[in-house]
Amino acid sequence: MISPFESALERHSSRPRRAPVAKVLLADADPASRLSLKTLLVTAGYAVDGAISSTEALLRLDDNEYQLVLADLRRESEDAGARVLAYARQKNYRPATALINSELYETARLDGAETPHSRVHISDEDVSDLLGNVAELISDRASRRMRRMAMAAVC
């Protein structure tokens, strides 16, 4: 039996491919969170590369050009995400950047011991807000680039 999620993915993958809206780097050390966010962004038309660590994110930033870099690497270290975004801001193509807080961390009791685990719950409002924020970040980046190009043309 095919699940509703698998059915939706199958319908999406059978649609004609269109050019992605923008290329996004999603650096998130939590696999469940990264996959959930990546699925939402891809479904909305973005091309998304995932990175599980700051090292992988830095390598991807060197090898590709992104319009947006999102980072939540708190599982790696408290400042890993900020370091990735600082590095991204130094790139010539100047991507829009944002620290994200997926708030998927909580403590559960497993065999009598406390262990961290991920809980993924995304409401309709969350999806709308997320996609709206992503579109706004990319739009703001494009506006800044156009202003820089206009100023360069004047000089």
N, CA, C and O atoms as a GROMACS GRO file, in nm:
protein
  620
    1MET      N    1   0.085  -0.119   0.000
    1MET     CA    2   0.000   0.000   0.000
    1MET      C    3   0.089   0.124   0.000
    1MET      O    4   0.185   0.133   0.077
    2ILE      N    5   0.057   0.219  -0.085
    2ILE     CA    6   0.136   0.341  -0.097
    2ILE      C    7   0.083   0.445   0.002
    2ILE      O    8  -0.038   0.464   0.012
    3SER      N    9   0.173   0.513   0.073
    3SER     CA   10   0.132   0.612   0.172
    3SER      C   11   0.092   0.742   0.101
    3SER      O   12   0.132   0.764  -0.013
    4PRO      N   13   0.013   0.826   0.168
    4PRO     CA   14  -0.024   0.955   0.108
    4PRO      C   15   0.100   1.039   0.074
    4PRO      O   16   0.103   1.107  -0.028
    5PHE      N   17   0.203   1.033   0.159
    5PHE     CA   18   0.326   1.108   0.133
    5PHE      C   19   0.394   1.058   0.006
    5PHE      O   20   0.434   1.138  -0.078
    6GLU      N   21   0.406   0.926  -0.009
    6GLU     CA   22   0.468   0.868  -0.129
    6GLU      C   23   0.385   0.902  -0.252
    6GLU      O   24   0.440   0.927  -0.359
    7SER      N   25   0.253   0.902  -0.238
    7SER     CA   26   0.165   0.936  -0.350
    7SER      C   27   0.186   1.080  -0.394
    7SER      O   28   0.192   1.109  -0.513
    8ALA      N   29   0.197   1.171  -0.297
    8ALA     CA   30   0.219   1.313  -0.329
    8ALA      C   31   0.354   1.331  -0.398
    8ALA      O   32   0.365   1.407  -0.495
    9LEU      N   33   0.457   1.263  -0.348
    9LEU     CA   34   0.589   1.273  -0.410
    9LEU      C   35   0.586   1.219  -0.552
    9LEU      O   36   0.649   1.275  -0.642
   10GLU      N   37   0.514   1.109  -0.572
   10GLU     CA   38   0.504   1.050  -0.706
   10GLU      C   39   0.434   1.146  -0.802
   10GLU      O   40   0.477   1.162  -0.916
   11ARG      N   41   0.325   1.209  -0.755
   11ARG     CA   42   0.255   1.307  -0.839
   11ARG      C   43   0.347   1.423  -0.873
   11ARG      O   44   0.350   1.470  -0.987
   12HIS      N   45   0.422   1.469  -0.773
   12HIS     CA   46   0.512   1.582  -0.794
   12HIS      C   47   0.624   1.546  -0.892
   12HIS      O   48   0.658   1.625  -0.980
   13SER      N   49   0.679   1.426  -0.878
   13SER     CA   50   0.791   1.388  -0.964
   13SER      C   51   0.746   1.359  -1.107
   13SER      O   52   0.828   1.362  -1.199
   14SER      N   53   0.617   1.331  -1.127
   14SER     CA   54   0.569   1.303  -1.262
   14SER      C   55   0.530   1.430  -1.337
   14SER      O   56   0.502   1.426  -1.457
   15ARG      N   57   0.528   1.545  -1.266
   15ARG     CA   58   0.497   1.672  -1.332
   15ARG      C   59   0.613   1.714  -1.421
   15ARG      O   60   0.728   1.677  -1.396
   16PRO      N   61   0.582   1.790  -1.524
   16PRO     CA   62   0.692   1.841  -1.608
   16PRO      C   63   0.785   1.928  -1.524
   16PRO      O   64   0.739   2.009  -1.443
   17ARG      N   65   0.914   1.913  -1.544
   17ARG     CA   66   1.013   1.989  -1.469
   17ARG      C   67   1.018   2.132  -1.521
   17ARG      O   68   1.016   2.155  -1.642
   18ARG      N   69   1.024   2.227  -1.431
   18ARG     CA   70   1.040   2.366  -1.468
   18ARG      C   71   1.169   2.416  -1.403
   18ARG      O   72   1.221   2.354  -1.310
   19ALA      N   73   1.217   2.527  -1.451
   19ALA     CA   74   1.340   2.582  -1.396
   19ALA      C   75   1.317   2.618  -1.249
   19ALA      O   76   1.211   2.668  -1.214
   20PRO      N   77   1.416   2.590  -1.164
   20PRO     CA   78   1.398   2.622  -1.022
   20PRO      C   79   1.388   2.774  -1.001
   20PRO      O   80   1.447   2.853  -1.074
   21VAL      N   81   1.312   2.811  -0.899
   21VAL     CA   82   1.295   2.950  -0.862
   21VAL      C   83   1.429   3.009  -0.820
   21VAL      O   84   1.464   3.120  -0.860
   22ALA      N   85   1.504   2.936  -0.739
   22ALA     CA   86   1.634   2.979  -0.689
   22ALA      C   87   1.706   2.858  -0.633
   22ALA      O   88   1.644   2.757  -0.600
   23LYS      N   89   1.838   2.870  -0.621
   23LYS     CA   90   1.918   2.762  -0.565
   23LYS      C   91   1.947   2.793  -0.418
   23LYS      O   92   1.995   2.901  -0.384
   24VAL      N   93   1.916   2.696  -0.332
   24VAL     CA   94   1.925   2.713  -0.187
   24VAL      C   95   2.021   2.609  -0.130
   24VAL      O   96   2.018   2.492  -0.169
   25LEU      N   97   2.106   2.652  -0.037
   25LEU     CA   98   2.187   2.560   0.042
   25LEU      C   99   2.124   2.551   0.180
   25LEU      O  100   2.107   2.652   0.248
   26LEU      N  101   2.088   2.430   0.220
   26LEU     CA  102   2.026   2.406   0.350
   26LEU      C  103   2.124   2.327   0.434
   26LEU      O  104   2.141   2.207   0.413
   27ALA      N  105   2.187   2.392   0.531
   27ALA     CA  106   2.284   2.327   0.620
   27ALA      C  107   2.216   2.301   0.753
   27ALA      O  108   2.189   2.393   0.830
   28ASP      N  109   2.188   2.174   0.779
   28ASP     CA  110   2.118   2.136   0.901
   28ASP      C  111   2.171   2.001   0.946
   28ASP      O  112   2.167   1.904   0.871
   29ALA      N  113   2.220   1.994   1.068
   29ALA     CA  114   2.280   1.872   1.119
   29ALA      C  115   2.176   1.767   1.158
   29ALA      O  116   2.211   1.651   1.182
   30ASP      N  117   2.050   1.806   1.165
   30ASP     CA  118   1.944   1.711   1.201
   30ASP      C  119   1.883   1.654   1.073
   30ASP      O  120   1.818   1.727   0.998
   31PRO      N  121   1.903   1.524   1.047
   31PRO     CA  122   1.854   1.465   0.922
   31PRO      C  123   1.703   1.480   0.900
   31PRO      O  124   1.660   1.509   0.788
   32ALA      N  125   1.624   1.462   1.003
   32ALA     CA  126   1.477   1.472   0.988
   32ALA      C  127   1.436   1.615   0.952
   32ALA      O  128   1.353   1.636   0.864
   33SER      N  129   1.494   1.710   1.020
   33SER     CA  130   1.463   1.850   0.992
   33SER      C  131   1.508   1.888   0.851
   33SER      O  132   1.434   1.952   0.777
   34ARG      N  133   1.631   1.848   0.814
   34ARG     CA  134   1.684   1.881   0.682
   34ARG      C  135   1.597   1.822   0.572
   34ARG      O  136   1.565   1.891   0.475
   35LEU      N  137   1.559   1.697   0.585
   35LEU     CA  138   1.476   1.632   0.484
   35LEU      C  139   1.339   1.698   0.475
   35LEU      O  140   1.287   1.718   0.365
   36SER      N  141   1.280   1.731   0.588
   36SER     CA  142   1.148   1.796   0.587
   36SER      C  143   1.153   1.931   0.518
   36SER      O  144   1.071   1.961   0.431
   37LEU      N  145   1.251   2.013   0.557
   37LEU     CA  146   1.262   2.146   0.496
   37LEU      C  147   1.298   2.136   0.348
   37LEU      O  148   1.246   2.211   0.266
   38LYS      N  149   1.387   2.043   0.315
   38LYS     CA  150   1.426   2.025   0.175
   38LYS      C  151   1.304   1.985   0.092
   38LYS      O  152   1.285   2.038  -0.018
   39THR      N  153   1.224   1.895   0.141
   39THR     CA  154   1.104   1.850   0.069
   39THR      C  155   1.010   1.967   0.045
   39THR      O  156   0.956   1.982  -0.065
   40LEU      N  157   0.988   2.050   0.147
   40LEU     CA  158   0.900   2.166   0.131
   40LEU      C  159   0.954   2.263   0.026
   40LEU      O  160   0.880   2.311  -0.060
   41LEU      N  161   1.084   2.290   0.034
   41LEU     CA  162   1.144   2.386  -0.060
   41LEU      C  163   1.144   2.332  -0.203
   41LEU      O  164   1.115   2.407  -0.296
   42VAL      N  165   1.176   2.205  -0.220
   42VAL     CA  166   1.176   2.146  -0.355
   42VAL      C  167   1.035   2.146  -0.412
   42VAL      O  168   1.016   2.176  -0.530
   43THR      N  169   0.938   2.113  -0.331
   43THR     CA  170   0.799   2.113  -0.376
   43THR      C  171   0.755   2.253  -0.418
   43THR      O  172   0.673   2.268  -0.508
   44ALA      N  173   0.811   2.355  -0.352
   44ALA     CA  174   0.777   2.493  -0.386
   44ALA      C  175   0.855   2.544  -0.507
   44ALA      O  176   0.835   2.658  -0.550
   45GLY      N  177   0.944   2.460  -0.564
   45GLY     CA  178   1.012   2.498  -0.686
   45GLY      C  179   1.157   2.540  -0.671
   45GLY      O  180   1.219   2.583  -0.769
   46TYR      N  181   1.212   2.528  -0.551
   46TYR     CA  182   1.352   2.565  -0.530
   46TYR      C  183   1.442   2.445  -0.556
   46TYR      O  184   1.404   2.331  -0.532
   47ALA      N  185   1.563   2.473  -0.605
   47ALA     CA  186   1.667   2.370  -0.615
   47ALA      C  187   1.741   2.375  -0.483
   47ALA      O  188   1.791   2.481  -0.443
   48VAL      N  189   1.750   2.261  -0.414
   48VAL     CA  190   1.805   2.260  -0.278
   48VAL      C  191   1.919   2.160  -0.268
   48VAL      O  192   1.904   2.043  -0.304
   49ASP      N  193   2.033   2.207  -0.217
   49ASP     CA  194   2.143   2.120  -0.179
   49ASP      C  195   2.145   2.114  -0.028
   49ASP      O  196   2.129   2.217   0.038
   50GLY      N  197   2.163   1.996   0.027
   50GLY     CA  198   2.170   1.980   0.171
   50GLY      C  199   2.312   1.959   0.217
   50GLY      O  200   2.395   1.903   0.144
   51ALA      N  201   2.341   2.004   0.339
   51ALA     CA  202   2.471   1.980   0.401
   51ALA      C  203   2.446   1.941   0.546
   51ALA      O  204   2.365   2.003   0.615
   52ILE      N  205   2.516   1.837   0.590
   52ILE     CA  206   2.495   1.786   0.725
   52ILE      C  207   2.593   1.845   0.826
   52ILE      O  208   2.576   1.827   0.946
   53SER      N  209   2.696   1.916   0.778
   53SER     CA  210   2.795   1.974   0.867
   53SER      C  211   2.845   2.106   0.811
   53SER      O  212   2.821   2.139   0.695
   54SER      N  213   2.913   2.181   0.895
   54SER     CA  214   2.970   2.308   0.847
   54SER      C  215   3.077   2.282   0.743
   54SER      O  216   3.089   2.359   0.648
   55THR      N  217   3.154   2.177   0.759
   55THR     CA  218   3.258   2.143   0.661
   55THR      C  219   3.196   2.117   0.524
   55THR      O  220   3.244   2.169   0.424
   56GLU      N  221   3.091   2.038   0.521
   56GLU     CA  222   3.023   2.010   0.394
   56GLU      C  223   2.961   2.137   0.336
   56GLU      O  224   2.966   2.158   0.215
   57ALA      N  225   2.904   2.221   0.421
   57ALA     CA  226   2.843   2.345   0.373
   57ALA      C  227   2.948   2.437   0.310
   57ALA      O  228   2.923   2.496   0.205
   58LEU      N  229   3.065   2.448   0.373
   58LEU     CA  230   3.172   2.533   0.318
   58LEU      C  231   3.220   2.481   0.184
   58LEU      O  232   3.246   2.559   0.092
   59LEU      N  233   3.231   2.348   0.172
   59LEU     CA  234   3.271   2.289   0.044
   59LEU      C  235   3.168   2.318  -0.065
   59LEU      O  236   3.204   2.350  -0.178
   60ARG      N  237   3.040   2.306  -0.031
   60ARG     CA  238   2.934   2.334  -0.129
   60ARG      C  239   2.934   2.482  -0.169
   60ARG      O  240   2.910   2.515  -0.285
   61LEU      N  241   2.961   2.570  -0.073
   61LEU     CA  242   2.968   2.713  -0.104
   61LEU      C  243   3.083   2.744  -0.199
   61LEU      O  244   3.073   2.835  -0.281
   62ASP      N  245   3.192   2.669  -0.189
   62ASP     CA  246   3.305   2.687  -0.279
   62ASP      C  247   3.278   2.633  -0.419
   62ASP      O  248   3.331   2.684  -0.517
   63ASP      N  249   3.196   2.528  -0.428
   63ASP     CA  250   3.172   2.460  -0.555
   63ASP      C  251   3.049   2.507  -0.631
   63ASP      O  252   3.034   2.476  -0.749
   64ASN      N  253   2.959   2.582  -0.566
   64ASN     CA  254   2.832   2.621  -0.626
   64ASN      C  255   2.802   2.766  -0.596
   64ASN      O  256   2.867   2.829  -0.512
   65GLU      N  257   2.701   2.819  -0.664
   65GLU     CA  258   2.653   2.954  -0.637
   65GLU      C  259   2.508   2.943  -0.592
   65GLU      O  260   2.425   2.883  -0.660
   66TYR      N  261   2.477   3.002  -0.477
   66TYR     CA  262   2.343   2.994  -0.418
   66TYR      C  263   2.282   3.132  -0.406
   66TYR      O  264   2.352   3.231  -0.385
   67GLN      N  265   2.151   3.139  -0.420
   67GLN     CA  266   2.080   3.263  -0.395
   67GLN      C  267   2.046   3.277  -0.247
   67GLN      O  268   2.028   3.388  -0.197
   68LEU      N  269   2.038   3.163  -0.177
   68LEU     CA  270   2.002   3.164  -0.035
   68LEU      C  271   2.076   3.053   0.038
   68LEU      O  272   2.087   2.941  -0.012
   69VAL      N  273   2.127   3.086   0.158
   69VAL     CA  274   2.190   2.987   0.245
   69VAL      C  275   2.117   2.990   0.378
   69VAL      O  276   2.110   3.094   0.445
   70LEU      N  277   2.062   2.875   0.416
   70LEU     CA  278   1.993   2.859   0.544
   70LEU      C  279   2.076   2.765   0.631
   70LEU      O  280   2.124   2.663   0.582
   71ALA      N  281   2.095   2.798   0.758
   71ALA     CA  282   2.179   2.714   0.844
   71ALA      C  283   2.118   2.695   0.982
   71ALA      O  284   2.073   2.790   1.046
   72ASP      N  285   2.118   2.572   1.027
   72ASP     CA  286   2.084   2.534   1.164
   72ASP      C  287   2.176   2.417   1.198
   72ASP      O  288   2.141   2.301   1.176
   73LEU      N  289   2.292   2.448   1.251
   73LEU     CA  290   2.392   2.344   1.281
   73LEU      C  291   2.423   2.339   1.430
   73LEU      O  292   2.535   2.309   1.470
   74ARG      N  293   2.323   2.369   1.514
   74ARG     CA  294   2.345   2.371   1.659
   74ARG      C  295   2.387   2.236   1.713
   74ARG      O  296   2.452   2.228   1.817
   75ARG      N  297   2.350   2.129   1.646
   75ARG     CA  298   2.392   1.998   1.693
   75ARG      C  299   2.543   1.980   1.680
   75ARG      O  300   2.605   1.907   1.756
   76GLU      N  301   2.600   2.049   1.582
   76GLU     CA  302   2.745   2.044   1.562
   76GLU      C  303   2.816   2.131   1.666
   76GLU      O  304   2.905   2.084   1.736
   77SER      N  305   2.776   2.256   1.675
   77SER     CA  306   2.825   2.348   1.778
   77SER      C  307   2.734   2.469   1.778
   77SER      O  308   2.661   2.493   1.681
   78GLU      N  309   2.738   2.545   1.884
   78GLU     CA  310   2.648   2.659   1.899
   78GLU      C  311   2.669   2.765   1.790
   78GLU      O  312   2.574   2.831   1.750
   79ASP      N  313   2.793   2.782   1.743
   79ASP     CA  314   2.820   2.887   1.645
   79ASP      C  315   2.849   2.836   1.504
   79ASP      O  316   2.889   2.914   1.418
   80ALA      N  317   2.829   2.708   1.478
   80ALA     CA  318   2.860   2.651   1.346
   80ALA      C  319   2.776   2.717   1.236
   80ALA      O  320   2.829   2.750   1.129
   81GLY      N  321   2.649   2.737   1.260
   81GLY     CA  322   2.562   2.799   1.160
   81GLY      C  323   2.605   2.941   1.128
   81GLY      O  324   2.608   2.981   1.012
   82ALA      N  325   2.640   3.018   1.232
   82ALA     CA  326   2.684   3.156   1.211
   82ALA      C  327   2.815   3.160   1.132
   82ALA      O  328   2.834   3.249   1.050
   83ARG      N  329   2.904   3.064   1.157
   83ARG     CA  330   3.030   3.059   1.082
   83ARG      C  331   3.004   3.031   0.935
   83ARG      O  332   3.068   3.092   0.848
   84VAL      N  333   2.911   2.940   0.905
   84VAL     CA  334   2.877   2.909   0.766
   84VAL      C  335   2.819   3.033   0.697
   84VAL      O  336   2.855   3.063   0.584
   85LEU      N  337   2.730   3.104   0.766
   85LEU     CA  338   2.669   3.222   0.706
   85LEU      C  339   2.772   3.334   0.686
   85LEU      O  340   2.767   3.404   0.585
   86ALA      N  341   2.864   3.350   0.779
   86ALA     CA  342   2.970   3.451   0.763
   86ALA      C  343   3.055   3.419   0.641
   86ALA      O  344   3.093   3.509   0.565
   87TYR      N  345   3.086   3.292   0.621
   87TYR     CA  346   3.164   3.250   0.504
   87TYR      C  347   3.084   3.276   0.375
   87TYR      O  348   3.139   3.324   0.276
   88ALA      N  349   2.955   3.244   0.378
   88ALA     CA  350   2.871   3.265   0.260
   88ALA      C  351   2.865   3.413   0.222
   88ALA      O  352   2.867   3.447   0.104
   89ARG      N  353   2.859   3.501   0.322
   89ARG     CA  354   2.850   3.645   0.295
   89ARG      C  355   2.977   3.698   0.229
   89ARG      O  356   2.974   3.805   0.168
   90GLN      N  357   3.087   3.627   0.241
   90GLN     CA  358   3.213   3.670   0.180
   90GLN      C  359   3.225   3.629   0.034
   90GLN      O  360   3.317   3.674  -0.036
   91LYS      N  361   3.135   3.546  -0.013
   91LYS     CA  362   3.140   3.501  -0.152
   91LYS      C  363   3.106   3.616  -0.246
   91LYS      O  364   3.026   3.704  -0.212
   92ASN      N  365   3.167   3.615  -0.365
   92ASN     CA  366   3.142   3.722  -0.462
   92ASN      C  367   2.996   3.733  -0.503
   92ASN      O  368   2.948   3.843  -0.533
   93TYR      N  369   2.924   3.621  -0.504
   93TYR     CA  370   2.785   3.623  -0.548
   93TYR      C  371   2.688   3.666  -0.439
   93TYR      O  372   2.569   3.682  -0.466
   94ARG      N  373   2.735   3.685  -0.318
   94ARG     CA  374   2.659   3.740  -0.206
   94ARG      C  375   2.519   3.683  -0.190
   94ARG      O  376   2.420   3.751  -0.219
   95PRO      N  377   2.508   3.561  -0.144
   95PRO     CA  378   2.375   3.502  -0.125
   95PRO      C  379   2.303   3.565  -0.006
   95PRO      O  380   2.366   3.619   0.085
   96ALA      N  381   2.171   3.559  -0.009
   96ALA     CA  382   2.094   3.593   0.110
   96ALA      C  383   2.122   3.484   0.212
   96ALA      O  384   2.141   3.368   0.175
   97THR      N  385   2.126   3.520   0.340
   97THR     CA  386   2.158   3.421   0.444
   97THR      C  387   2.061   3.433   0.559
   97THR      O  388   2.009   3.541   0.587
   98ALA      N  389   2.037   3.321   0.626
   98ALA     CA  390   1.951   3.323   0.745
   98ALA      C  391   1.982   3.204   0.833
   98ALA      O  392   1.998   3.091   0.786
   99LEU      N  393   1.991   3.231   0.963
   99LEU     CA  394   1.995   3.123   1.061
   99LEU      C  395   1.852   3.075   1.079
   99LEU      O  396   1.760   3.156   1.092
  100ILE      N  397   1.833   2.946   1.079
  100ILE     CA  398   1.699   2.893   1.101
  100ILE      C  399   1.699   2.818   1.233
  100ILE      O  400   1.802   2.768   1.277
  101ASN      N  401   1.585   2.811   1.294
  101ASN     CA  402   1.568   2.739   1.419
  101ASN      C  403   1.451   2.646   1.399
  101ASN      O  404   1.335   2.686   1.412
  102SER      N  405   1.482   2.523   1.367
  102SER     CA  406   1.375   2.428   1.336
  102SER      C  407   1.300   2.383   1.460
  102SER      O  408   1.194   2.322   1.449
  103GLU      N  409   1.354   2.411   1.578
  103GLU     CA  410   1.289   2.376   1.704
  103GLU      C  411   1.236   2.233   1.703
  103GLU      O  412   1.124   2.207   1.745
  104LEU      N  413   1.319   2.143   1.656
  104LEU     CA  414   1.277   2.003   1.650
  104LEU      C  415   1.341   1.921   1.760
  104LEU      O  416   1.330   1.798   1.761
  105TYR      N  417   1.406   1.986   1.854
  105TYR     CA  418   1.478   1.913   1.956
  105TYR      C  419   1.396   1.904   2.084
  105TYR      O  420   1.342   2.004   2.132
  106GLU      N  421   1.390   1.789   2.137
  106GLU     CA  422   1.329   1.770   2.268
  106GLU      C  423   1.389   1.644   2.329
  106GLU      O  424   1.455   1.567   2.259
  107THR      N  425   1.367   1.624   2.456
  107THR     CA  426   1.426   1.510   2.523
  107THR      C  427   1.319   1.403   2.544
  107THR      O  428   1.206   1.434   2.584
  108ALA      N  429   1.355   1.280   2.518
  108ALA     CA  430   1.261   1.169   2.535
  108ALA      C  431   1.323   1.065   2.627
  108ALA      O  432   1.445   1.059   2.642
  109ARG      N  433   1.240   0.984   2.686
  109ARG     CA  434   1.288   0.875   2.770
  109ARG      C  435   1.293   0.750   2.683
  109ARG      O  436   1.191   0.710   2.626
  110LEU      N  437   1.409   0.691   2.673
  110LEU     CA  438   1.426   0.569   2.594
  110LEU      C  439   1.502   0.471   2.680
  110LEU      O  440   1.616   0.497   2.717
  111ASP      N  441   1.442   0.359   2.711
  111ASP     CA  442   1.503   0.260   2.800
  111ASP      C  443   1.547   0.321   2.932
  111ASP      O  444   1.652   0.286   2.986
  112GLY      N  445   1.468   0.413   2.983
  112GLY     CA  446   1.498   0.472   3.112
  112GLY      C  447   1.602   0.582   3.109
  112GLY      O  448   1.629   0.643   3.212
  113ALA      N  449   1.663   0.610   2.994
  113ALA     CA  450   1.765   0.715   2.986
  113ALA      C  451   1.715   0.827   2.896
  113ALA      O  452   1.640   0.804   2.801
  114GLU      N  453   1.757   0.947   2.928
  114GLU     CA  454   1.718   1.060   2.845
  114GLU      C  455   1.809   1.069   2.723
  114GLU      O  456   1.932   1.070   2.736
  115THR      N  457   1.748   1.075   2.605
  115THR     CA  458   1.825   1.090   2.482
  115THR      C  459   1.757   1.193   2.395
  115THR      O  460   1.634   1.199   2.390
  116PRO      N  461   1.836   1.274   2.325
  116PRO     CA  462   1.773   1.372   2.235
  116PRO      C  463   1.719   1.302   2.111
  116PRO      O  464   1.776   1.203   2.064
  117HIS      N  465   1.610   1.351   2.058
  117HIS     CA  466   1.558   1.299   1.932
  117HIS      C  467   1.485   1.411   1.860
  117HIS      O  468   1.456   1.515   1.918
  118SER      N  469   1.456   1.390   1.736
  118SER     CA  470   1.388   1.492   1.656
  118SER      C  471   1.240   1.461   1.647
  118SER      O  472   1.198   1.346   1.637
  119ARG      N  473   1.163   1.566   1.652
  119ARG     CA  474   1.019   1.557   1.636
  119ARG      C  475   0.982   1.655   1.527
  119ARG      O  476   1.009   1.774   1.538
  120VAL      N  477   0.922   1.606   1.422
  120VAL     CA  478   0.888   1.693   1.310
  120VAL      C  479   0.738   1.712   1.307
  120VAL      O  480   0.662   1.618   1.289
  121HIS      N  481   0.697   1.837   1.325
  121HIS     CA  482   0.556   1.873   1.312
  121HIS      C  483   0.552   2.008   1.242
  121HIS      O  484   0.600   2.108   1.295
  122ILE      N  485   0.496   2.009   1.126
  122ILE     CA  486   0.488   2.133   1.049
  122ILE      C  487   0.342   2.157   1.015
  122ILE      O  488   0.279   2.077   0.947
  123SER      N  489   0.289   2.270   1.065
  123SER     CA  490   0.149   2.303   1.037
  123SER      C  491   0.140   2.380   0.906
  123SER      O  492   0.241   2.424   0.851
  124ASP      N  493   0.019   2.395   0.855
  124ASP     CA  494  -0.003   2.471   0.732
  124ASP      C  495   0.049   2.614   0.744
  124ASP      O  496   0.107   2.668   0.649
  125GLU      N  497   0.027   2.676   0.862
  125GLU     CA  498   0.074   2.812   0.884
  125GLU      C  499   0.227   2.817   0.877
  125GLU      O  500   0.283   2.912   0.822
  126ASP      N  501   0.295   2.716   0.933
  126ASP     CA  502   0.441   2.712   0.930
  126ASP      C  503   0.491   2.708   0.787
  126ASP      O  504   0.587   2.778   0.753
  127VAL      N  505   0.429   2.627   0.703
  127VAL     CA  506   0.471   2.614   0.564
  127VAL      C  507   0.455   2.747   0.492
  127VAL      O  508   0.546   2.791   0.422
  128SER      N  509   0.341   2.811   0.509
  128SER     CA  510   0.316   2.939   0.445
  128SER      C  511   0.417   3.044   0.491
  128SER      O  512   0.472   3.116   0.409
  129ASP      N  513   0.441   3.052   0.621
  129ASP     CA  514   0.538   3.148   0.675
  129ASP      C  515   0.678   3.118   0.624
  129ASP      O  516   0.750   3.210   0.583
  130LEU      N  517   0.717   2.992   0.625
  130LEU     CA  518   0.851   2.953   0.579
  130LEU      C  519   0.872   2.993   0.434
  130LEU      O  520   0.971   3.058   0.400
  131LEU      N  521   0.779   2.955   0.348
  131LEU     CA  522   0.794   2.984   0.206
  131LEU      C  523   0.787   3.134   0.179
  131LEU      O  524   0.856   3.185   0.091
  132GLY      N  525   0.705   3.205   0.254
  132GLY     CA  526   0.699   3.351   0.241
  132GLY      C  527   0.831   3.416   0.281
  132GLY      O  528   0.879   3.507   0.214
  133ASN      N  529   0.890   3.369   0.392
  133ASN     CA  530   1.018   3.423   0.437
  133ASN      C  531   1.130   3.392   0.337
  133ASN      O  532   1.214   3.477   0.310
  134VAL      N  533   1.130   3.271   0.283
  134VAL     CA  534   1.232   3.234   0.184
  134VAL      C  535   1.220   3.323   0.060
  134VAL      O  536   1.320   3.374   0.011
  135ALA      N  537   1.099   3.341   0.011
  135ALA     CA  538   1.078   3.426  -0.107
  135ALA      C  539   1.121   3.569  -0.079
  135ALA      O  540   1.180   3.634  -0.165
  136GLU      N  541   1.092   3.619   0.040
  136GLU     CA  542   1.131   3.756   0.075
  136GLU      C  543   1.283   3.772   0.082
  136GLU      O  544   1.337   3.872   0.035
  137LEU      N  545   1.352   3.674   0.140
  137LEU     CA  546   1.498   3.680   0.146
  137LEU      C  547   1.560   3.684   0.006
  137LEU      O  548   1.651   3.762  -0.020
  138ILE      N  549   1.509   3.600  -0.082
  138ILE     CA  550   1.562   3.594  -0.219
  138ILE      C  551   1.529   3.723  -0.294
  138ILE      O  552   1.612   3.773  -0.370
  139SER      N  553   1.410   3.776  -0.274
  139SER     CA  554   1.370   3.900  -0.338
  139SER      C  555   1.456   4.016  -0.290
  139SER      O  556   1.500   4.098  -0.371
  140ASP      N  557   1.480   4.024  -0.160
  140ASP     CA  558   1.566   4.130  -0.105
  140ASP      C  559   1.706   4.121  -0.163
  140ASP      O  560   1.767   4.223  -0.194
  141ARG      N  561   1.759   4.000  -0.177
  141ARG     CA  562   1.892   3.980  -0.235
  141ARG      C  563   1.894   4.032  -0.379
  141ARG      O  564   1.986   4.102  -0.419
  142ALA      N  565   1.792   3.996  -0.456
  142ALA     CA  566   1.786   4.041  -0.596
  142ALA      C  567   1.778   4.193  -0.604
  142ALA      O  568   1.841   4.253  -0.692
  143SER      N  569   1.704   4.256  -0.515
  143SER     CA  570   1.694   4.402  -0.514
  143SER      C  571   1.829   4.466  -0.482
  143SER      O  572   1.867   4.564  -0.546
  144ARG      N  573   1.901   4.411  -0.385
  144ARG     CA  574   2.034   4.464  -0.352
  144ARG      C  575   2.129   4.450  -0.470
  144ARG      O  576   2.206   4.542  -0.498
  145ARG      N  577   2.124   4.337  -0.539
  145ARG     CA  578   2.211   4.316  -0.656
  145ARG      C  579   2.180   4.416  -0.766
  145ARG      O  580   2.271   4.470  -0.829
  146MET      N  581   2.052   4.442  -0.790
  146MET     CA  582   2.013   4.537  -0.893
  146MET      C  583   2.061   4.678  -0.858
  146MET      O  584   2.108   4.751  -0.945
  147ARG      N  585   2.049   4.716  -0.730
  147ARG     CA  586   2.098   4.848  -0.688
  147ARG      C  587   2.249   4.858  -0.707
  147ARG      O  588   2.298   4.961  -0.755
  148ARG      N  589   2.323   4.754  -0.671
  148ARG     CA  590   2.469   4.756  -0.690
  148ARG      C  591   2.503   4.767  -0.838
  148ARG      O  592   2.594   4.842  -0.875
  149MET      N  593   2.433   4.693  -0.922
  149MET     CA  594   2.461   4.698  -1.067
  149MET      C  595   2.429   4.837  -1.122
  149MET      O  596   2.504   4.888  -1.204
  150ALA      N  597   2.320   4.898  -1.078
  150ALA     CA  598   2.282   5.031  -1.123
  150ALA      C  599   2.387   5.134  -1.080
  150ALA      O  600   2.422   5.223  -1.158
  151MET      N  601   2.435   5.121  -0.958
  151MET     CA  602   2.536   5.215  -0.908
  151MET      C  603   2.668   5.196  -0.984
  151MET      O  604   2.737   5.293  -1.014
  152ALA      N  605   2.703   5.071  -1.014
  152ALA     CA  606   2.826   5.043  -1.089
  152ALA      C  607   2.817   5.100  -1.230
  152ALA      O  608   2.917   5.147  -1.284
  153ALA      N  609   2.699   5.097  -1.290
  153ALA     CA  610   2.680   5.149  -1.425
  153ALA      C  611   2.692   5.301  -1.429
  153ALA      O  612   2.736   5.358  -1.528
  154VAL      N  613   2.652   5.366  -1.320
  154VAL     CA  614   2.659   5.512  -1.310
  154VAL      C  615   2.804   5.557  -1.295
  154VAL      O  616   2.844   5.661  -1.349
  155CYS      N  617   2.882   5.480  -1.223
  155CYS     CA  618   3.022   5.520  -1.195
  155CYS      C  619   3.111   5.505  -1.312
  155CYS      O  620   3.230   5.535  -1.303
   0.00000   0.00000   0.00000
